[in-house]
């Protein structure tokens, strides 16, 4: 018998706000977090804008000495996990920590640390490399350090599936609880890749918009003038529990996770497969896993990257799976406001999906000024809409052909 799994805590660190309430209020206000890069001088870069997390002070969440031994992406993860635990009301001292696990992923990992230490190596030689270089840089450290910080001794792993990472992490954690291997899981994604090397790499691929003179209008999913994604950074972490565990402690329940699908395009290292065939199958897997019919879905939090190929193929995938019902769906992309948080995208987008269900308000796709005529669905343009949402999907699709979908529904006893 599969256990029911509910969401009881949310923690968000994003370019539009730190903390779940700030994040949500910015989304429904249609506020953009995209601006000129401030973490380094971007003058020589073709793309000079990004969604940076502003006013993040690690010492508010982590011991100052420990924080210095962590990459920014790990700091984000621990801060978001702390917020999520506080939101959940779980008192860890009263729990069996061997039954609490961690699945926190990152697409790129500690690239800031990698960049800094390579500079030290070339400028000063190998004797000056920090002994903390490797444990700060490796991709599993957000998960490892989260488990260490909170003393979580249950199942612990790190997902690295590019832009599908956060959704895969949440899906994997959902399955761990569902099969009875843990009662509580901390899950999500984190990323801090707005570094000279990573930005240069994406610029070289010509994957990002170069609309540098209008930063807040550069990310425009489903618009005919979309010209590439905008990088973002941050973390989205949730607390999931078996329903029995949540009820036993009188927890507030945001929503229930009921399905998870993931598969591969097996097509190209960066481009999505034509017509979105595997993306459609991924969504169908999540629906089948949750025992939900396509016509029951009210809302899709789209991957919606603002790239010509993704937005087209995701739309085709939705139309392929949902048929006539596709016209009735509400669809939006919060990447229009946050930028693309890469490995953290699925984390903050799951949180946005949960809050959409909880509050009955759908965040908009901003900058949708001239909808691409080929993309003819309802993408909730520019202004949030009040709408009852009982069942929702959140999609994430990553380089390497990784597809992941989470199915969330309104909790009913």
C-alpha positions as CSV (number, residue, x, y, z in Angstrom):
1,X,0.0,0.0,0.0
2,X,1.5,3.3,-1.1
3,X,1.7,6.0,1.6
4,X,0.1,9.3,0.9
5,X,2.6,12.2,0.8
6,X,1.8,15.8,1.8
7,X,3.7,19.1,1.7
8,X,4.0,20.8,5.1
9,X,6.9,23.3,4.8
10,X,8.2,25.7,2.2
11,X,11.5,27.6,1.9
12,X,12.3,29.9,-1.0
13,X,15.3,32.1,-1.8
14,X,14.8,33.7,-5.2
15,X,15.6,36.8,-7.3
16,X,12.2,38.3,-6.5
17,X,12.4,37.8,-2.8
18,X,13.8,35.9,0.1
19,X,11.2,33.9,2.1
20,X,8.1,32.2,0.8
21,X,5.8,35.1,1.4
22,X,8.0,37.7,-0.3
23,X,8.5,35.3,-3.2
24,X,4.7,34.7,-3.6
25,X,3.7,38.4,-3.3
26,X,6.3,39.3,-5.9
27,X,4.9,36.6,-8.3
28,X,1.3,37.6,-8.0
29,X,2.3,41.3,-8.4
30,X,4.1,40.4,-11.7
31,X,7.4,41.7,-10.3
32,X,10.6,41.0,-12.3
33,X,13.9,40.1,-10.5
34,X,16.1,40.5,-13.6
35,X,18.7,43.3,-13.7
36,X,22.3,44.0,-14.7
37,X,24.7,41.5,-13.1
38,X,26.4,43.0,-10.0
39,X,28.4,40.0,-8.8
40,X,31.1,40.7,-11.4
41,X,31.7,43.2,-14.3
42,X,29.7,41.8,-17.2
43,X,30.8,44.5,-19.7
44,X,32.5,42.1,-22.0
45,X,29.7,39.6,-22.0
46,X,27.0,39.4,-24.7
47,X,24.4,38.8,-21.9
48,X,24.9,41.2,-19.1
49,X,21.8,40.6,-17.1
50,X,20.6,37.9,-14.6
51,X,18.2,37.2,-11.8
52,X,20.5,37.6,-8.7
53,X,19.4,37.0,-5.1
54,X,19.8,40.4,-3.4
55,X,20.5,41.0,0.3
56,X,21.3,37.4,1.2
57,X,23.2,37.3,4.5
58,X,24.4,33.7,5.2
59,X,25.0,34.5,8.9
60,X,21.3,34.9,9.4
61,X,20.9,31.1,8.8
62,X,24.3,29.5,9.3
63,X,27.1,29.7,11.8
64,X,29.6,32.3,10.4
65,X,32.6,30.1,10.5
66,X,30.7,27.2,8.8
67,X,29.3,29.5,6.1
68,X,32.8,30.4,5.0
69,X,33.4,26.8,4.3
70,X,30.4,26.5,2.0
71,X,29.8,27.6,-1.6
72,X,27.0,30.0,-2.2
73,X,24.8,27.2,-3.6
74,X,25.1,25.3,-0.3
75,X,24.4,28.3,1.7
76,X,21.2,28.8,-0.3
77,X,20.2,25.2,0.3
78,X,20.7,25.3,4.1
79,X,18.9,28.6,4.4
80,X,15.9,27.4,2.4
81,X,15.8,24.2,4.4
82,X,15.8,26.1,7.6
83,X,12.9,28.2,6.4
84,X,11.0,25.1,5.3
85,X,11.6,23.4,8.7
86,X,10.4,26.5,10.6
87,X,7.4,26.7,8.3
88,X,6.5,23.0,8.9
89,X,6.6,23.3,12.7
90,X,8.6,20.1,13.0
91,X,10.5,19.9,16.2
92,X,13.6,17.9,15.2
93,X,14.5,17.1,18.8
94,X,11.2,15.2,19.1
95,X,11.7,13.2,15.9
96,X,13.5,10.0,14.9
97,X,16.1,11.6,12.7
98,X,16.9,8.2,11.0
99,X,13.4,8.5,9.5
100,X,14.1,12.0,8.0
101,X,16.0,12.2,4.7
102,X,17.4,14.7,2.3
103,X,17.3,14.9,-1.5
104,X,18.7,18.3,-2.5
105,X,20.1,18.7,-6.0
106,X,22.1,21.2,-8.0
107,X,22.6,21.5,-11.7
108,X,26.1,23.0,-11.6
109,X,27.3,22.9,-8.0
110,X,30.0,25.0,-6.5
111,X,31.2,26.8,-9.7
112,X,32.0,30.0,-7.7
113,X,34.4,28.1,-5.6
114,X,35.8,26.3,-8.7
115,X,36.4,29.6,-10.4
116,X,38.1,31.2,-7.4
117,X,40.3,28.3,-6.7
118,X,41.4,27.9,-10.3
119,X,42.4,31.6,-10.3
120,X,44.4,30.9,-7.1
121,X,46.1,27.9,-8.7
122,X,47.1,29.8,-11.8
123,X,48.1,33.0,-10.0
124,X,49.8,31.6,-6.8
125,X,50.4,27.9,-7.4
126,X,49.0,24.6,-6.0
127,X,50.3,25.3,-2.5
128,X,47.8,28.0,-2.0
129,X,44.7,26.0,-2.9
130,X,42.2,25.8,0.1
131,X,41.8,22.5,1.8
132,X,38.0,23.2,1.6
133,X,38.1,23.5,-2.2
134,X,36.8,20.0,-3.0
135,X,34.2,19.8,-0.2
136,X,32.9,23.2,-1.1
137,X,32.8,22.5,-4.9
138,X,31.3,19.0,-5.3
139,X,27.7,18.9,-6.3
140,X,26.5,16.6,-3.4
141,X,27.4,19.1,-0.7
142,X,24.1,21.0,-0.6
143,X,22.5,17.7,0.3
144,X,25.3,16.5,2.5
145,X,25.6,19.8,4.4
146,X,21.8,20.0,4.9
147,X,21.8,16.5,6.4
148,X,24.7,17.4,8.7
149,X,23.3,20.8,9.7
150,X,20.0,19.3,10.8
151,X,21.2,15.9,11.9
152,X,19.1,14.0,9.3
153,X,20.2,10.4,9.1
154,X,17.6,9.0,6.7
155,X,18.1,8.5,3.0
156,X,20.3,11.2,1.5
157,X,21.2,11.8,-2.1
158,X,21.9,14.5,-4.7
159,X,20.2,14.8,-8.1
160,X,22.1,16.4,-11.0
161,X,19.9,16.5,-14.0
162,X,20.5,20.0,-15.3
163,X,17.3,22.1,-15.3
164,X,15.2,19.1,-14.3
165,X,17.2,18.7,-11.0
166,X,14.8,20.3,-8.5
167,X,11.8,18.5,-9.8
168,X,13.6,15.1,-9.9
169,X,14.8,15.7,-6.3
170,X,11.2,16.3,-5.1
171,X,9.9,13.4,-7.1
172,X,12.6,11.0,-5.8
173,X,11.9,12.1,-2.2
174,X,8.2,11.6,-2.8
175,X,8.8,8.0,-3.8
176,X,11.1,7.4,-0.8
177,X,8.2,8.4,1.6
178,X,5.6,6.6,-0.6
179,X,7.4,3.3,-0.3
180,X,8.0,3.7,3.5
181,X,11.8,4.3,3.6
182,X,11.3,7.6,5.5
183,X,8.5,9.6,7.2
184,X,9.8,13.1,6.4
185,X,12.0,14.3,3.5
186,X,13.7,17.6,2.8
187,X,13.8,18.1,-0.9
188,X,14.4,20.6,-3.7
189,X,17.1,22.3,-5.7
190,X,19.7,25.0,-5.3
191,X,21.9,27.0,-7.7
192,X,24.4,29.8,-7.6
193,X,25.9,29.8,-11.1
194,X,26.0,33.5,-11.9
195,X,29.8,33.4,-12.1
196,X,32.1,34.6,-14.8
197,X,32.8,31.1,-16.2
198,X,29.2,29.8,-16.2
199,X,27.8,33.0,-17.7
200,X,30.5,33.0,-20.4
201,X,29.7,29.4,-21.2
202,X,26.0,30.1,-21.7
203,X,26.8,33.2,-23.8
204,X,29.1,31.0,-26.0
205,X,26.1,28.7,-26.6
206,X,24.0,31.7,-27.6
207,X,21.3,30.3,-25.3
208,X,20.5,33.5,-23.4
209,X,18.7,36.7,-24.4
210,X,20.9,39.7,-25.1
211,X,18.2,42.3,-24.3
212,X,20.6,44.0,-21.9
213,X,18.9,47.5,-22.3
214,X,15.6,46.2,-20.9
215,X,16.5,43.6,-18.3
216,X,13.0,43.2,-16.8
217,X,11.5,42.6,-20.3
218,X,14.2,40.1,-21.4
219,X,12.5,36.9,-20.2
220,X,9.3,36.6,-22.2
221,X,8.1,33.0,-22.5
222,X,5.6,32.3,-25.3
223,X,6.1,35.8,-26.7
224,X,6.9,36.0,-30.4
225,X,9.9,38.2,-29.6
226,X,11.5,35.8,-27.0
227,X,15.2,35.4,-27.7
228,X,16.6,33.1,-25.0
229,X,16.5,32.5,-21.3
230,X,17.9,34.6,-18.4
231,X,20.0,32.9,-15.7
232,X,18.8,33.1,-12.1
233,X,20.0,31.8,-8.8
234,X,18.5,30.7,-5.5
235,X,16.9,27.7,-3.8
236,X,13.5,26.1,-3.4
237,X,13.2,23.5,-0.6
238,X,10.1,21.8,0.7
239,X,9.3,19.5,3.6
240,X,7.2,16.4,2.7
241,X,5.7,13.9,5.1
242,X,3.7,10.8,5.1
243,X,0.1,11.7,5.7
244,X,0.1,9.7,8.9
245,X,3.1,11.5,10.3
246,X,1.7,14.9,9.4
247,X,-1.7,14.2,11.0
248,X,-0.1,12.7,14.1
249,X,1.6,15.9,14.9
250,X,-1.3,18.2,13.8
251,X,0.6,19.7,10.9
252,X,-0.8,22.3,8.6
253,X,-0.9,20.7,5.1
254,X,-0.4,22.8,2.0
255,X,-1.1,20.2,-0.6
256,X,-0.6,16.6,-1.6
257,X,1.9,15.2,-4.1
258,X,0.2,12.4,-5.9
259,X,2.3,11.7,-9.1
260,X,5.8,11.9,-10.6
261,X,7.0,11.2,-14.1
262,X,10.5,11.4,-15.5
263,X,12.1,10.2,-18.8
264,X,14.5,11.1,-21.5
265,X,14.3,12.7,-25.0
266,X,17.4,10.6,-26.0
267,X,17.8,13.2,-28.8
268,X,20.3,16.0,-28.3
269,X,22.6,17.4,-25.6
270,X,20.8,20.8,-25.5
271,X,17.8,20.9,-27.8
272,X,14.5,19.4,-26.9
273,X,13.1,16.6,-29.0
274,X,10.8,17.8,-31.9
275,X,7.1,18.0,-31.2
276,X,7.7,17.5,-27.5
277,X,6.8,13.8,-27.7
278,X,8.8,12.7,-24.7
279,X,7.7,15.7,-22.6
280,X,4.1,14.6,-23.3
281,X,4.9,11.1,-22.1
282,X,6.5,12.5,-19.0
283,X,3.4,14.4,-18.1
284,X,1.3,11.3,-18.9
285,X,3.5,9.2,-16.5
286,X,2.9,11.7,-13.7
287,X,-0.9,11.6,-14.3
288,X,-0.9,7.8,-14.5
289,X,1.2,7.5,-11.3
290,X,-1.4,9.7,-9.5
291,X,-4.5,8.1,-11.0
292,X,-5.6,11.5,-12.5
293,X,-7.3,11.9,-15.9
294,X,-6.0,14.7,-18.2
295,X,-9.4,16.5,-18.0
296,X,-9.0,16.8,-14.2
297,X,-5.9,19.1,-14.5
298,X,-6.6,22.8,-13.9
299,X,-3.1,24.4,-14.2
300,X,0.4,23.7,-15.5
301,X,3.4,25.5,-14.1
302,X,5.3,25.4,-17.4
303,X,9.1,25.0,-17.8
304,X,8.6,28.0,-20.1
305,X,12.2,29.1,-20.6
306,X,11.7,31.9,-23.1
307,X,13.7,30.0,-25.7
308,X,12.2,29.5,-29.2
309,X,12.4,25.7,-29.1
310,X,11.3,25.0,-25.5
311,X,8.2,27.1,-25.5
312,X,7.0,25.7,-28.8
313,X,7.7,22.1,-27.9
314,X,6.2,22.3,-24.5
315,X,3.1,23.8,-26.0
316,X,3.0,20.9,-28.6
317,X,3.4,18.4,-25.8
318,X,0.5,19.9,-23.8
319,X,-1.7,19.9,-26.8
320,X,-0.7,16.3,-27.7
321,X,-1.5,15.0,-24.2
322,X,-4.6,17.1,-23.3
323,X,-6.3,17.4,-26.7
324,X,-9.3,19.7,-26.5
325,X,-8.8,20.2,-22.7
326,X,-5.5,22.0,-23.5
327,X,-7.6,25.1,-24.4
328,X,-9.2,25.1,-20.9
329,X,-5.9,24.8,-19.0
330,X,-4.3,27.7,-17.3
331,X,-0.6,27.7,-18.0
332,X,2.1,30.1,-16.8
333,X,5.9,30.5,-16.5
334,X,7.3,32.2,-13.4
335,X,10.7,32.3,-15.2
336,X,9.4,35.4,-16.8
337,X,10.0,37.0,-13.4
338,X,12.7,34.9,-11.7
339,X,14.8,34.0,-14.7
340,X,15.8,30.3,-15.0
341,X,17.3,29.0,-11.8
342,X,18.7,25.9,-13.6
343,X,18.9,23.2,-10.9
344,X,16.8,25.2,-8.5
345,X,14.0,25.9,-10.9
346,X,12.0,22.9,-10.1
347,X,12.2,23.7,-6.4
348,X,10.8,27.2,-6.5
349,X,8.3,26.2,-9.2
350,X,6.9,23.4,-7.1
351,X,6.5,26.0,-4.3
352,X,4.8,28.3,-6.7
353,X,2.5,25.5,-7.8
354,X,1.6,24.6,-4.2
355,X,0.8,28.2,-3.4
356,X,-1.3,28.5,-6.5
357,X,-3.4,25.6,-5.2
358,X,-3.5,27.0,-1.7
359,X,-4.4,30.5,-2.6
360,X,-6.5,30.1,-5.7
361,X,-4.4,32.6,-7.6
362,X,-2.3,31.8,-10.7
363,X,0.9,33.8,-11.1
364,X,1.2,35.4,-14.5
365,X,3.6,35.0,-17.4
366,X,4.8,38.6,-17.6
367,X,6.2,40.3,-20.8
368,X,3.7,38.3,-22.9
369,X,3.0,41.4,-25.1
370,X,2.7,39.7,-28.5
371,X,1.8,36.1,-28.1
372,X,3.5,33.8,-30.7
373,X,0.7,32.9,-33.1
374,X,1.9,29.3,-33.1
375,X,1.4,29.1,-29.3
376,X,-2.3,29.4,-28.9
377,X,-3.0,28.3,-25.3
378,X,-3.9,30.4,-22.2
379,X,-0.6,31.4,-20.7
380,X,-2.1,33.8,-18.1
381,X,-0.5,36.9,-19.6
382,X,0.8,39.7,-17.5
383,X,-1.6,39.7,-14.6
384,X,-2.3,37.1,-11.9
385,X,-5.7,35.5,-12.1
386,X,-8.0,34.2,-9.4
387,X,-8.9,30.6,-10.3
388,X,-9.8,27.5,-8.4
389,X,-7.0,25.0,-8.9
390,X,-7.5,21.5,-7.5
391,X,-4.9,19.6,-9.6
392,X,-1.7,21.0,-11.1
393,X,1.4,19.9,-12.9
394,X,4.9,21.4,-12.7
395,X,7.2,20.7,-15.6
396,X,11.0,20.8,-15.8
397,X,13.1,19.9,-18.8
398,X,16.9,19.8,-18.8
399,X,20.0,19.7,-21.0
400,X,20.8,16.1,-21.8
401,X,17.2,15.4,-22.5
402,X,16.0,15.1,-18.9
403,X,12.3,15.5,-18.4
404,X,10.5,15.6,-15.0
405,X,7.0,16.4,-13.9
406,X,5.4,16.6,-10.5
407,X,1.6,16.2,-10.0
408,X,0.1,18.1,-7.0
409,X,-3.4,18.3,-5.8
410,X,-5.5,20.0,-3.2
411,X,-5.4,18.1,0.0
412,X,-8.6,16.3,1.1
413,X,-8.8,14.2,4.2
